[in-house]
């Protein structure tokens, strides 16, 4: 199951997922939300909060996300999760191959606020510099 997180604002979008992601989650929630943000913001940043993680097998939806043309507008991705997710990221770095120019960082669940801060870092200055 995939939900958009309420703290999302502007070009910083968060998603919470619990259990297994379906192909429909990518097609009906993730990519449409990212497309909407991309149409409104030059750069977008994404937070993935993983709850109740047991295992994950990337499927066609993940591959579609990795090949999504809008990925070039993403410059940061924060992964917030428990220790098992950190182990997966360390064991399978190939999951994020193809995220060229995207800074992907892991944050423990207790540091979710830090993840949001890192994603929003520098955005205010960019807006002020554009005025």
Phi and psi in degrees as GROMACS dihedral restraints (atoms count N, CA, C in turn):
[ dihedral_restraints ]
;  ai    aj    ak    al  type     phi  dphi    fc
    3     4     5     6     1  -127.3    20    10
    4     5     6     7     1   129.8    20    10
    6     7     8     9     1  -130.4    20    10
    7     8     9    10     1   146.9    20    10
    9    10    11    12     1   -79.4    20    10
   10    11    12    13     1   136.4    20    10
   12    13    14    15     1   -84.5    20    10
   13    14    15    16     1   136.7    20    10
   15    16    17    18     1   -59.1    20    10
   16    17    18    19     1   -31.7    20    10
   18    19    20    21     1   -67.8    20    10
   19    20    21    22     1    -7.2    20    10
   21    22    23    24     1   -60.3    20    10
   22    23    24    25     1   139.9    20    10
   24    25    26    27     1  -158.4    20    10
   25    26    27    28     1   144.5    20    10
   27    28    29    30     1    57.0    20    10
   28    29    30    31     1  -129.7    20    10
   30    31    32    33     1   -88.9    20    10
   31    32    33    34     1     9.1    20    10
   33    34    35    36     1  -110.9    20    10
   34    35    36    37     1   112.3    20    10
   36    37    38    39     1  -122.1    20    10
   37    38    39    40     1   133.0    20    10
   39    40    41    42     1  -114.3    20    10
   40    41    42    43     1   146.8    20    10
   42    43    44    45     1  -132.3    20    10
   43    44    45    46     1   138.4    20    10
   45    46    47    48     1  -110.3    20    10
   46    47    48    49     1   132.1    20    10
   48    49    50    51     1  -133.0    20    10
   49    50    51    52     1   144.5    20    10
   51    52    53    54     1  -132.9    20    10
   52    53    54    55     1   129.3    20    10
   54    55    56    57     1    79.4    20    10
   55    56    57    58     1  -133.6    20    10
   57    58    59    60     1  -103.5    20    10
   58    59    60    61     1   135.0    20    10
   60    61    62    63     1   -85.4    20    10
   61    62    63    64     1   135.0    20    10
   63    64    65    66     1   -97.8    20    10
   64    65    66    67     1   163.9    20    10
   66    67    68    69     1   -60.4    20    10
   67    68    69    70     1   -34.8    20    10
   69    70    71    72     1   -64.6    20    10
   70    71    72    73     1   -33.9    20    10
   72    73    74    75     1   -59.1    20    10
   73    74    75    76     1   -42.0    20    10
   75    76    77    78     1   -66.2    20    10
   76    77    78    79     1   -47.2    20    10
   78    79    80    81     1   -74.3    20    10
   79    80    81    82     1   -33.5    20    10
   81    82    83    84     1  -104.7    20    10
   82    83    84    85     1   -17.2    20    10
   84    85    86    87     1  -120.1    20    10
   85    86    87    88     1   -62.2    20    10
   87    88    89    90     1   -60.4    20    10
   88    89    90    91     1   -62.2    20    10
   90    91    92    93     1   -64.4    20    10
   91    92    93    94     1   -41.7    20    10
   93    94    95    96     1   -61.4    20    10
   94    95    96    97     1   -40.5    20    10
   96    97    98    99     1   -64.0    20    10
   97    98    99   100     1   -42.1    20    10
   99   100   101   102     1   -66.9    20    10
  100   101   102   103     1   -39.5    20    10
  102   103   104   105     1   -60.6    20    10
  103   104   105   106     1   -43.6    20    10
  105   106   107   108     1   -60.3    20    10
  106   107   108   109     1   -46.5    20    10
  108   109   110   111     1   -65.3    20    10
  109   110   111   112     1   -39.8    20    10
  111   112   113   114     1   -63.7    20    10
  112   113   114   115     1   -34.5    20    10
  114   115   116   117     1   -68.8    20    10
  115   116   117   118     1   -21.7    20    10
  117   118   119   120     1  -104.3    20    10
  118   119   120   121     1   -17.5    20    10
  120   121   122   123     1  -136.5    20    10
  121   122   123   124     1   142.5    20    10
  123   124   125   126     1   -66.8    20    10
  124   125   126   127     1   -43.5    20    10
  126   127   128   129     1  -120.8    20    10
  127   128   129   130     1   142.3    20    10
  129   130   131   132     1  -125.5    20    10
  130   131   132   133     1   152.7    20    10
  132   133   134   135     1  -130.7    20    10
  133   134   135   136     1   143.8    20    10
  135   136   137   138     1  -126.3    20    10
  136   137   138   139     1   137.5    20    10
  138   139   140   141     1  -114.4    20    10
  139   140   141   142     1   128.1    20    10
  141   142   143   144     1  -111.4    20    10
  142   143   144   145     1   114.8    20    10
  144   145   146   147     1  -100.9    20    10
  145   146   147   148     1   118.2    20    10
  147   148   149   150     1  -104.5    20    10
  148   149   150   151     1   118.5    20    10
  150   151   152   153     1  -116.2    20    10
  151   152   153   154     1   142.6    20    10
  153   154   155   156     1    61.8    20    10
  154   155   156   157     1    32.9    20    10
  156   157   158   159     1   -66.7    20    10
  157   158   159   160     1   127.2    20    10
  159   160   161   162     1  -117.1    20    10
  160   161   162   163     1   -53.9    20    10
  162   163   164   165     1  -161.6    20    10
  163   164   165   166     1   166.3    20    10
  165   166   167   168     1  -152.3    20    10
  166   167   168   169     1   135.2    20    10
  168   169   170   171     1  -121.1    20    10
  169   170   171   172     1   107.4    20    10
  171   172   173   174     1   -59.6    20    10
  172   173   174   175     1   136.2    20    10
  174   175   176   177     1  -120.4    20    10
  175   176   177   178     1  -157.6    20    10
  177   178   179   180     1   -62.5    20    10
  178   179   180   181     1   -34.1    20    10
  180   181   182   183     1   -62.0    20    10
  181   182   183   184     1   -43.9    20    10
  183   184   185   186     1   -64.2    20    10
  184   185   186   187     1   -41.5    20    10
  186   187   188   189     1   -64.4    20    10
  187   188   189   190     1   -38.8    20    10
  189   190   191   192     1   -63.9    20    10
  190   191   192   193     1   -39.3    20    10
  192   193   194   195     1   -63.6    20    10
  193   194   195   196     1   -44.3    20    10
  195   196   197   198     1   -65.6    20    10
  196   197   198   199     1   -27.2    20    10
  198   199   200   201     1   -97.2    20    10
  199   200   201   202     1    -1.0    20    10
  201   202   203   204     1   -58.7    20    10
  202   203   204   205     1   125.6    20    10
  204   205   206   207     1   -58.9    20    10
  205   206   207   208     1   -28.4    20    10
  207   208   209   210     1   -71.3    20    10
  208   209   210   211     1    -9.7    20    10
  210   211   212   213     1   -58.9    20    10
  211   212   213   214     1   -25.1    20    10
  213   214   215   216     1   -67.1    20    10
  214   215   216   217     1   -16.4    20    10
  216   217   218   219     1   -87.2    20    10
  217   218   219   220     1    -7.8    20    10
  219   220   221   222     1   -92.5    20    10
  220   221   222   223     1   125.6    20    10
  222   223   224   225     1  -114.3    20    10
  223   224   225   226     1   -14.1    20    10
  225   226   227   228     1  -143.9    20    10
  226   227   228   229     1   141.3    20    10
  228   229   230   231     1  -133.7    20    10
  229   230   231   232     1   125.9    20    10
  231   232   233   234     1  -107.0    20    10
  232   233   234   235     1   129.1    20    10
  234   235   236   237     1  -106.8    20    10
  235   236   237   238     1   119.8    20    10
  237   238   239   240     1  -113.1    20    10
  238   239   240   241     1   121.6    20    10
  240   241   242   243     1  -169.4    20    10
  241   242   243   244     1  -178.1    20    10
  243   244   245   246     1   -81.5    20    10
  244   245   246   247     1  -178.2    20    10
  246   247   248   249     1   -60.9    20    10
  247   248   249   250     1   -34.9    20    10
  249   250   251   252     1   -63.4    20    10
  250   251   252   253     1   -36.0    20    10
  252   253   254   255     1   -68.5    20    10
  253   254   255   256     1   -38.8    20    10
  255   256   257   258     1   -61.8    20    10
  256   257   258   259     1   -40.9    20    10
  258   259   260   261     1   -59.0    20    10
  259   260   261   262     1   -43.6    20    10
  261   262   263   264     1   -62.3    20    10
  262   263   264   265     1   -43.3    20    10
  264   265   266   267     1   -62.4    20    10
  265   266   267   268     1   -38.3    20    10
  267   268   269   270     1   -71.8    20    10
  268   269   270   271     1   -35.5    20    10
  270   271   272   273     1   -79.7    20    10
  271   272   273   274     1   -32.4    20    10
  273   274   275   276     1  -125.6    20    10
  274   275   276   277     1    62.0    20    10
  276   277   278   279     1   -62.9    20    10
  277   278   279   280     1   -18.1    20    10
  279   280   281   282     1   -63.8    20    10
  280   281   282   283     1   -17.8    20    10
  282   283   284   285     1   -58.3    20    10
  283   284   285   286     1   -28.8    20    10
  285   286   287   288     1  -108.0    20    10
  286   287   288   289     1     8.8    20    10
  288   289   290   291     1   -67.5    20    10
  289   290   291   292     1   138.0    20    10
  291   292   293   294     1   101.5    20    10
  292   293   294   295     1    -8.0    20    10
  294   295   296   297     1   -90.0    20    10
  295   296   297   298     1    55.2    20    10
  297   298   299   300     1   -60.9    20    10
  298   299   300   301     1   130.4    20    10
  300   301   302   303     1    76.0    20    10
  301   302   303   304     1     7.1    20    10
  303   304   305   306     1  -105.3    20    10
  304   305   306   307     1   124.1    20    10
  306   307   308   309     1   -85.0    20    10
  307   308   309   310     1   111.7    20    10
  309   310   311   312     1  -107.8    20    10
  310   311   312   313     1   123.5    20    10
  312   313   314   315     1  -130.4    20    10
  313   314   315   316     1   147.0    20    10
  315   316   317   318     1   -98.7    20    10
  316   317   318   319     1   139.6    20    10
  318   319   320   321     1  -131.6    20    10
  319   320   321   322     1   133.2    20    10
  321   322   323   324     1   -64.4    20    10
  322   323   324   325     1   157.6    20    10
  324   325   326   327     1   -52.7    20    10
  325   326   327   328     1   -36.5    20    10
  327   328   329   330     1   -70.7    20    10
  328   329   330   331     1    -7.3    20    10
  330   331   332   333     1  -116.5    20    10
  331   332   333   334     1    28.9    20    10
  333   334   335   336     1   -60.1    20    10
  334   335   336   337     1   -39.7    20    10
  336   337   338   339     1   -59.4    20    10
  337   338   339   340     1   -39.2    20    10
  339   340   341   342     1   -64.1    20    10
  340   341   342   343     1   -37.1    20    10
  342   343   344   345     1   -63.1    20    10
  343   344   345   346     1   -46.4    20    10
  345   346   347   348     1   -60.5    20    10
  346   347   348   349     1   -43.0    20    10
  348   349   350   351     1   -60.9    20    10
  349   350   351   352     1   -43.5    20    10
  351   352   353   354     1   -63.7    20    10
  352   353   354   355     1   -40.4    20    10
  354   355   356   357     1   -65.9    20    10
  355   356   357   358     1   -35.8    20    10
  357   358   359   360     1   -85.4    20    10
  358   359   360   361     1   -12.1    20    10
  360   361   362   363     1   -54.8    20    10
  361   362   363   364     1   128.9    20    10
  363   364   365   366     1    84.1    20    10
  364   365   366   367     1   -11.1    20    10
  366   367   368   369     1   -70.4    20    10
  367   368   369   370     1   -37.2    20    10
  369   370   371   372     1   -63.7    20    10
  370   371   372   373     1   -43.3    20    10
  372   373   374   375     1   -62.8    20    10
  373   374   375   376     1   -38.2    20    10
  375   376   377   378     1   -62.8    20    10
  376   377   378   379     1   -43.0    20    10
  378   379   380   381     1   -65.0    20    10
  379   380   381   382     1   -42.4    20    10
  381   382   383   384     1   -66.7    20    10
  382   383   384   385     1   -38.2    20    10
  384   385   386   387     1   -67.1    20    10
  385   386   387   388     1   -27.5    20    10
  387   388   389   390     1   -78.2    20    10
  388   389   390   391     1   -20.3    20    10
